[in-house]
């Protein structure tokens, strides 16, 4: 009986040594190190981009940083394979690196999906036949660093209508003066920087609001102009949103117009 107890204790001790002495997967260890390093680099690259003048060249460090995130993901997959084959420890490390890399890559994957499924447009208007013109006043030009969004060819406007059929004029059963006030309040509520505002009247009878909107993460500036025209049965609001950089807005301008229309409708209902 004593010999049996000694043998059992000996087997348990040997088992514990084998478990505790099992080496940690180097791939798992480096995947965790690499993913945290990659996250740090991405955050620093985003901070530098936000503090500088937005440009396509400024996006290069961010793209490089996300390359490190992808490398960390591949390293985590390699760690899983090594752990499965050799029985090494480090599943928790590899899992942490894998999950963090997926979280960081999710916005990029979503943007890639938008890039592949939406037409390459950077200028969206609710009036494709007569889009609102951007102001050329000194205040507007200064805010846009002298840039005036160019006219969009008719074929691109037709692509817009196919891709975003709900980007339509906003028709309200209120006078143009009231519609103008609603549109301005909506622009402020959206967090846009209102550059100038001209009330309805004058020769054309139309009112105009010039604004700049910035994206939340990258702080990319997009230019906005809003036109308010009187109608026999109320008023009509048209809005145009144009990106400053890039050749594809990933649907952001259309989404902004939809959010503005919803805000106008809500303010009109609350009036």
C-alpha positions in Angstrom: 0.0 0.0 0.0 2.9 2.4 0.9 4.6 1.6 -2.4 1.4 2.3 -4.3 1.0 5.7 -2.6 4.7 6.5 -3.4 4.2 5.5 -7.0 1.0 7.6 -7.3 2.7 10.7 -5.8 5.6 10.2 -8.1 3.4 10.0 -11.2 1.5 13.2 -10.1 4.7 15.0 -9.5 6.0 14.0 -12.9 2.8 15.1 -14.5 3.0 18.5 -12.8 6.6 19.0 -14.0 5.6 18.1 -17.5 2.7 20.6 -17.5 4.7 23.4 -15.8 7.8 22.9 -17.9 6.0 22.9 -21.2 7.5 25.8 -23.2 5.5 28.9 -24.1 5.0 29.3 -27.9 7.4 32.0 -29.1 4.8 32.9 -31.8 2.2 33.5 -29.1 4.5 35.6 -27.1 5.5 37.7 -30.0 2.0 38.0 -31.4 0.9 39.7 -28.1 3.9 41.9 -28.1 3.4 42.9 -31.7 -0.3 43.6 -31.4 0.2 46.0 -28.5 3.1 47.7 -30.4 0.9 47.9 -33.5 -2.0 49.5 -31.5 0.4 52.1 -30.1 1.8 52.9 -33.5 -1.8 53.2 -34.9 -2.9 55.6 -32.2 0.3 57.7 -32.6 -0.2 57.8 -36.4 -3.9 58.9 -35.9 -2.8 61.6 -33.4 -0.2 63.0 -35.8 -2.7 63.0 -38.7 -5.3 64.8 -36.6 -2.8 67.5 -35.5 -1.4 68.1 -39.0 -2.9 69.2 -42.3 -5.1 66.4 -43.7 -3.7 64.9 -46.9 -3.5 61.6 -48.7 0.3 61.5 -47.9 -0.6 61.9 -44.3 -2.5 58.6 -44.4 0.6 56.6 -45.3 1.9 56.2 -41.7 -1.6 55.0 -40.7 -1.6 52.4 -43.5 1.8 51.3 -42.4 0.7 51.0 -38.8 -2.3 48.8 -39.8 0.2 46.6 -41.7 1.7 45.8 -38.2 -1.8 45.0 -37.0 -2.2 42.5 -39.9 1.2 41.0 -39.1 0.2 40.6 -35.5 -3.0 38.7 -36.6 -1.0 36.4 -38.8 1.5 35.8 -36.0 -1.4 34.8 -33.7 -2.7 32.4 -36.3 0.8 30.9 -36.5 0.8 30.6 -32.7 -2.4 28.6 -32.8 -0.9 26.2 -35.3 2.3 25.7 -33.3 0.3 25.2 -30.1 -1.9 22.6 -31.8 1.1 20.8 -33.3 3.6 20.9 -30.5 1.4 21.3 -27.4 3.1 24.5 -26.3 1.5 26.9 -23.9 0.4 30.4 -24.8 -3.2 30.0 -26.0 -4.3 33.0 -23.9 -1.6 35.2 -25.4 -2.5 34.2 -29.0 -6.2 34.6 -28.4 -5.7 38.1 -26.9 -3.6 39.1 -29.9 -6.1 37.6 -32.3 -9.1 39.4 -30.8 -7.3 42.8 -30.5 -6.1 42.6 -34.1 -9.6 41.8 -35.3 -11.1 44.7 -33.4 -8.5 47.1 -34.9 -9.1 45.7 -38.4 -12.9 45.8 -38.3 -13.2 49.4 -39.4 -10.7 48.9 -42.2 -12.7 45.8 -43.4 -15.9 47.8 -43.2 -14.3 50.6 -45.3 -13.0 48.1 -47.8 -16.6 46.7 -48.1 -17.9 50.2 -48.8 -15.1 50.8 -51.3 -15.9 47.7 -53.2 -19.7 48.1 -53.2 -20.2 51.9 -53.7 -19.3 54.0 -56.7 -16.3 56.2 -56.5 -18.0 59.5 -55.7 -16.9 62.5 -53.5 -19.6 65.0 -54.2 -23.3 64.3 -53.3 -26.2 66.6 -53.9 -30.0 66.4 -53.3 -30.4 68.3 -56.6 -28.6 66.5 -59.4 -29.9 68.8 -62.1 -29.0 72.1 -60.5 -26.7 71.4 -57.5 -26.2 74.2 -55.0 -23.1 76.3 -55.8 -20.5 76.8 -53.2 -19.9 80.4 -52.0 -16.8 82.2 -53.2 -16.8 84.8 -50.4 -13.6 85.5 -48.6 -14.8 83.8 -45.5 -15.8 80.6 -47.3 -12.6 80.5 -49.4 -10.4 81.1 -46.3 -12.1 78.2 -44.5 -11.7 76.0 -47.5 -8.0 77.1 -48.0 -9.0 78.7 -51.3 -10.6 75.5 -52.7 -13.9 75.5 -54.5 -15.3 72.0 -55.1 -15.5 71.5 -58.9 -18.6 70.8 -60.9 -19.5 67.1 -61.1 -20.1 65.6 -64.6 -23.7 64.5 -65.4 -22.7 60.8 -65.6 -21.4 60.9 -62.0 -24.6 62.5 -60.8 -26.6 59.7 -62.4 -24.4 57.2 -60.6 -25.2 59.0 -57.4 -28.9 58.7 -58.0 -28.5 54.9 -58.6 -26.4 54.5 -55.5 -28.2 56.8 -53.2 -31.9 57.1 -54.3 -32.9 58.6 -51.0 -30.7 61.6 -51.3 -33.6 63.8 -52.3 -34.6 67.5 -51.7 -36.3 68.2 -48.3 -39.7 69.7 -48.9 -41.4 71.5 -45.9 -44.8 73.0 -45.7 -43.5 76.1 -44.0 -42.3 79.5 -45.4 -38.7 79.7 -46.6 -37.8 82.0 -43.7 -38.8 79.3 -41.2 -37.2 76.5 -43.3 -34.0 78.5 -43.3 -34.0 78.8 -39.5 -34.6 75.0 -39.2 -31.8 74.2 -41.6 -29.4 76.4 -39.7 -30.3 74.9 -36.4 -29.9 71.4 -37.9 -26.4 72.3 -39.2 -25.4 73.5 -35.7 -26.9 70.4 -34.1 -24.9 68.2 -36.4 -21.7 69.9 -35.1 -20.9 71.6 -38.4 -18.9 74.8 -38.5 -21.2 77.4 -40.1 -19.2 79.8 -42.1 -21.8 82.1 -43.3 -25.6 82.3 -43.8 -27.7 84.4 -46.1 -31.4 84.5 -45.4 -33.9 83.9 -48.2 -34.7 86.9 -50.3 -33.0 89.1 -52.9 -33.2 88.5 -56.7 -33.2 84.7 -56.5 -35.3 84.5 -53.3 -33.0 81.7 -52.1 -31.2 81.5 -48.8 -27.8 79.8 -48.4 -25.7 78.3 -45.6 -22.1 77.4 -46.0 -20.5 75.0 -43.5 -17.6 72.6 -42.9 -18.1 69.1 -41.4 -15.2 67.0 -39.9 -15.1 63.3 -39.4 -14.9 62.1 -35.9 -11.7 60.0 -36.0 -9.5 61.5 -38.7 -11.0 65.0 -38.6 -11.2 65.1 -42.4 -13.0 68.3 -43.6 -15.9 68.1 -46.0 -17.5 71.2 -47.5 -21.2 71.7 -47.3 -23.6 74.2 -48.9 -27.3 74.4 -48.2 -29.9 76.2 -50.3 -33.3 77.1 -49.2 -35.9 78.1 -51.8 -39.5 79.2 -51.5 -42.3 77.2 -53.1 -45.9 77.9 -53.7 -46.8 75.3 -51.0 -43.9 75.9 -48.6 -40.2 75.6 -49.2 -37.5 73.3 -50.5 -34.1 72.6 -48.9 -31.2 71.3 -51.0 -27.9 70.3 -49.6 -24.6 69.4 -51.2 -21.7 67.7 -49.4 -18.2 67.3 -51.0 -15.0 65.7 -49.7 -11.8 67.6 -49.9 -9.4 64.8 -50.4 -9.5 61.3 -51.9 -11.4 59.8 -54.8 -13.9 57.8 -52.8 -16.0 59.0 -49.9 -17.1 55.5 -48.8 -20.7 56.8 -48.6 -19.9 59.4 -46.0 -21.4 62.4 -47.9 -24.7 60.5 -48.5 -24.9 59.4 -44.9 -24.3 63.0 -43.8 -27.1 64.3 -46.0 -29.4 61.6 -44.7 -28.6 62.5 -41.1 -29.2 66.2 -41.9 -32.6 65.4 -43.5 -33.6 63.5 -40.4 -32.5 66.3 -38.1 -34.5 68.8 -40.2 -37.6 66.6 -40.1 -37.3 66.3 -36.3 -36.9 70.0 -35.7 -39.8 70.7 -38.0 -42.0 68.3 -36.0 -40.9 69.9 -32.7 -41.7 73.4 -33.9 
